[in-house]
Amino acid sequence: MIKGSNIIKDFDGFYALNGLDISVPKGSVYGLVGPNGAGKTSLIKCLMSIYRFSGGDAKIDSSPDIADEELKQKIICINDDLYFYPGFTVSQMAKFYADIYKNWDEAAFKALGKIFDIDPTRKVRKLSKGMQKQVAFWLGISARPELMILDEPVDGLDPVARRTVMNIVLQEVESRKMTVLISSHNLRELEDICDYVGIMHEGKIVIEKSLDDVKGNIHKLQLAFTGEFPAQLENEIDVLKKDEFGSVKLLIVRGNGEKIFAAAKKYNPVICDILPLSLEEVFIYELGGMGYELKNLII
């Protein structure tokens, strides 16, 4: 659905995007993660034609012109900085969307209204931030997009509203093969919904894999020995971090899980377990290996 190659965005000598490649399969949920300043929002603004590329190119739905008006009919973008026309009610905004988007589904709008339970006669700008965000999703889903781009989409939503919104989005992915590109700092939430993850650092996507593959390359190894910890073991595996909890050693290790487990078992540990890592931990350890400052983070 989205294919970008060597994308560059230069702001007077500062490279917000610096040779970025991205591939978002159709019908998937793609999580875009990275530290502040990595270039996530710049990428989204480039894909939405708010910024022009300084170099490289991108295609959306195989179209080489991402600013094409017909293509825009297929895309909805929701970010944290929402805009609604002053004085417009929810119903008036719906009429505005219906005039713009050819695939506007009035039946879907009415059905979603029962879920969001927001009075359509209320002025949108008089609503709370969380309710405005729900209206944005209400309108966006009713436009029946093929691609939904979300930049920090659930900020301001309470836990129940977050779950409701994401469930509706995932239903659209399942039923209509809608594609979702979502940028968020809430890695725990992304872990529940993403098929693919792109980790950004200094204007590039440094890791792009399926979620299972991303989590499958770094492991948490729990070990305990009757005697001293075998120093030779650390030469056989790629240890990113080591902690001690009494007699138990907890190692964060990069590599093939089966080979790591086999290497540890040679030394006859009393305890030898590979524990699951969260996406947040993978993110921290991957970027830590690239020189990103992690010393103030507590895991």
C-alpha positions in Angstrom: 0.0 0.0 0.0 2.9 2.4 0.8 6.3 2.0 -0.7 9.0 4.6 -0.1 12.6 4.6 -1.2 15.5 6.8 -0.1 13.2 9.5 1.2 14.9 12.7 2.2 13.4 15.8 3.9 15.9 18.6 4.4 15.0 21.7 6.5 17.8 24.2 5.8 20.5 21.6 6.3 18.8 19.6 9.0 17.7 16.2 7.7 14.5 15.2 9.3 14.4 12.2 6.9 17.7 10.9 5.6 17.5 8.1 3.1 14.4 6.4 4.6 12.9 3.3 3.1 9.5 2.0 4.1 7.1 -0.8 2.9 3.6 -1.0 4.3 1.7 -4.1 3.0 -2.0 -3.6 2.0 -4.5 -4.7 4.6 -1.9 -4.6 7.5 -1.5 -2.5 10.6 2.0 -1.0 10.6 3.4 0.6 13.7 5.9 3.4 13.3 7.9 3.9 16.5 11.0 5.9 17.5 12.3 8.5 19.9 11.3 12.1 19.8 12.9 13.8 16.8 13.3 10.6 14.9 11.2 11.9 12.0 7.9 10.1 12.4 5.7 13.1 12.0 7.8 14.5 9.1 7.4 11.2 7.3 3.6 11.3 7.8 3.5 14.9 6.6 5.5 14.0 3.5 3.1 11.1 2.7 0.2 13.4 3.1 1.8 16.0 0.7 1.9 18.6 3.5 5.7 18.6 3.0 7.5 18.0 -0.3 10.2 15.4 -0.4 13.7 16.8 -0.8 14.8 13.6 -2.4 13.6 10.0 -3.0 10.1 8.9 -3.9 7.1 7.2 -2.5 4.0 5.4 -3.9 0.7 4.9 -2.3 -1.6 2.3 -3.7 0.9 2.1 -6.6 0.3 5.7 -7.6 3.5 7.7 -8.2 1.7 10.9 -7.5 0.9 10.9 -3.8 -0.8 14.3 -4.2 -3.3 13.0 -6.7 -6.8 14.1 -5.9 -8.3 10.6 -6.7 -5.8 9.0 -4.3 -6.7 11.5 -1.6 -10.2 10.1 -1.7 -8.8 6.8 -0.3 -6.9 8.3 2.6 -7.9 9.6 6.0 -5.2 11.1 8.4 -5.9 11.7 12.1 -3.3 13.3 14.2 -3.1 14.8 17.7 -3.7 18.4 16.4 -7.3 18.2 15.3 -9.1 20.8 13.3 -12.8 21.3 12.9 -14.5 24.3 11.3 -15.6 26.8 14.0 -19.3 26.6 14.8 -19.8 23.3 13.0 -21.8 20.6 14.7 -21.0 16.9 14.3 -23.8 16.6 11.7 -22.5 19.6 9.8 -19.0 18.1 9.7 -20.5 14.8 8.5 -22.2 16.7 5.7 -18.8 18.4 4.8 -17.1 15.0 4.7 -19.9 13.5 2.6 -19.4 16.3 0.1 -15.7 15.5 -0.2 -15.4 11.8 0.0 -17.1 9.8 -2.7 -17.2 6.6 -0.6 -19.0 8.3 2.3 -21.3 5.8 4.0 -24.2 7.5 5.7 -25.4 4.1 7.1 -22.1 3.5 8.7 -22.1 7.1 10.2 -25.5 6.4 11.8 -24.4 3.0 13.1 -21.2 4.4 14.6 -23.2 7.2 16.2 -24.8 4.6 18.4 -21.4 3.3 19.5 -19.8 6.7 20.2 -22.9 8.1 21.8 -22.2 11.7 21.0 -25.0 14.1 20.3 -24.6 15.0 16.6 -26.2 18.4 17.1 -23.4 19.5 19.4 -20.7 21.9 18.2 -17.5 19.9 17.8 -15.2 22.6 19.2 -17.3 22.7 22.4 -16.5 19.0 23.1 -13.6 17.8 25.2 -10.4 16.8 23.5 -11.2 13.1 24.0 -14.7 13.5 22.4 -13.2 15.5 19.5 -10.8 12.6 18.9 -13.8 10.2 18.9 -15.6 12.4 16.4 -12.5 12.4 14.1 -12.6 8.6 14.1 -16.3 8.6 13.6 -16.1 10.8 10.6 -12.9 9.1 9.3 -14.2 5.6 9.4 -17.5 6.7 7.8 -15.5 8.0 4.8 -14.5 4.3 4.1 -10.8 5.0 3.5 -8.5 2.4 2.1 -5.6 3.9 4.0 -5.8 5.4 7.5 -2.7 7.3 8.8 -2.7 7.9 12.5 -0.2 10.1 14.4 -0.6 9.7 18.2 -4.2 8.8 17.6 -5.4 7.9 21.1 -3.9 10.8 23.1 -6.7 12.3 25.2 -8.9 9.2 25.1 -9.8 7.3 28.3 -9.0 3.6 28.4 -12.6 2.5 27.4 -12.7 5.0 24.5 -9.2 3.9 23.3 -10.3 0.3 23.2 -13.6 1.2 21.4 -11.8 3.2 18.8 -9.1 0.6 18.1 -11.6 -2.2 17.9 -13.5 -0.3 15.3 -10.3 0.3 13.3 -9.3 -3.3 13.5 -12.8 -4.4 12.3 -12.3 -2.2 9.2 -8.9 -3.9 8.6 -10.5 -7.3 9.0 -13.6 -6.7 6.9 -12.4 -4.3 4.2 -8.6 -4.9 4.2 -8.1 -1.2 5.2 -4.4 -0.4 5.7 -3.3 1.4 8.8 -0.1 3.3 9.4 0.1 4.3 13.1 2.7 6.3 14.9 2.5 6.2 18.7 4.6 6.3 21.8 2.3 3.9 23.5 4.2 0.7 22.5 2.1 -1.5 24.8 -0.9 -0.6 22.7 0.8 -1.1 19.4 2.0 -4.5 20.5 -1.7 -5.6 20.6 -2.7 -4.4 17.2 0.3 -4.3 14.8 1.3 -6.8 12.1 4.5 -4.9 11.2 6.8 -2.5 13.1 9.2 0.1 11.7 11.7 1.5 14.2 12.9 5.0 13.3 16.2 6.5 14.4 17.8 9.7 13.1 15.6 10.0 10.0 15.8 6.4 8.9 13.9 3.2 9.5 16.6 1.1 11.0 14.4 -2.0 11.6 11.4 -3.1 9.6 9.9 -6.5 10.3 6.8 -8.3 11.2 6.1 -7.9 14.9 6.9 -11.6 15.6 10.3 -11.2 13.8 11.1 -8.0 15.7 10.5 -9.7 19.0 12.1 -12.9 17.9 15.6 -11.5 17.6 16.1 -10.3 21.2 15.6 -12.5 24.2 15.5 -12.3 27.9 17.6 -15.2 29.3 17.2 -16.2 33.0 20.0 -18.3 34.4 21.2 -19.6 37.7 24.2 -21.9 38.5 25.3 -23.8 41.5 28.7 -22.2 41.2 30.2 -19.2 39.5 28.6 -17.8 36.4 30.6 -19.2 33.4 32.5 -16.2 31.9 33.0 -18.1 28.7 29.3 -18.1 28.0 29.3 -14.3 27.4 31.8 -14.9 24.6 29.4 -17.3 22.9 26.3 -15.1 22.9 25.6 -11.4 22.1 24.8 -10.0 25.5 23.2 -6.5 25.4 22.5 -6.1 29.2 23.1 -8.2 32.3 21.4 -7.9 35.7 21.7 -9.9 38.9 18.9 -10.8 41.3 20.6 -12.8 44.0 21.8 -16.0 42.4 19.7 -15.4 39.3 21.3 -13.7 36.3 19.0 -12.0 33.8 20.6 -11.4 30.3 19.2 -9.5 27.4 20.6 -11.4 24.4 20.5 -10.8 20.6 20.3 -13.7 18.2 18.6 -17.0 17.5 16.7 -18.2 20.6 17.3 -21.9 20.1 21.1 -21.3 19.7 21.2 -19.1 22.8 19.3 -21.7 24.8 21.6 -24.5 23.6 24.8 -22.4 24.4 23.5 -21.8 28.0 22.5 -25.4 28.6 26.1 -26.6 27.9 27.1 -25.2 31.3 24.5 -27.1 33.2 22.5 -24.2 34.8 20.0 -24.9 37.6 17.6 -22.5 35.9 17.6 -21.8 32.2 14.5 -20.0 30.8 13.9 -17.7 27.8 11.3 -15.1 28.8 9.1 -13.0 26.5 10.1 -9.4 25.8 7.7 -6.6 25.3 7.8 -4.3 22.2 8.9 -1.5 24.5 11.9 -3.6 25.7 12.9 -4.5 22.2 12.7 -0.8 21.2 14.9 0.2 24.1 17.5 -2.4 23.5 17.7 -2.1 19.7 18.2 1.7 19.9 20.5 1.3 22.8 22.8 -0.7 20.5 22.8 2.2 18.1 24.0 4.7 20.6 20.6 6.2 21.7 20.9 7.5 25.2 19.1 5.1 27.5 20.7 5.7 30.9 17.7 7.5 32.4 15.2 4.8 31.4 14.1 2.3 34.0 12.8 -1.1 32.8 
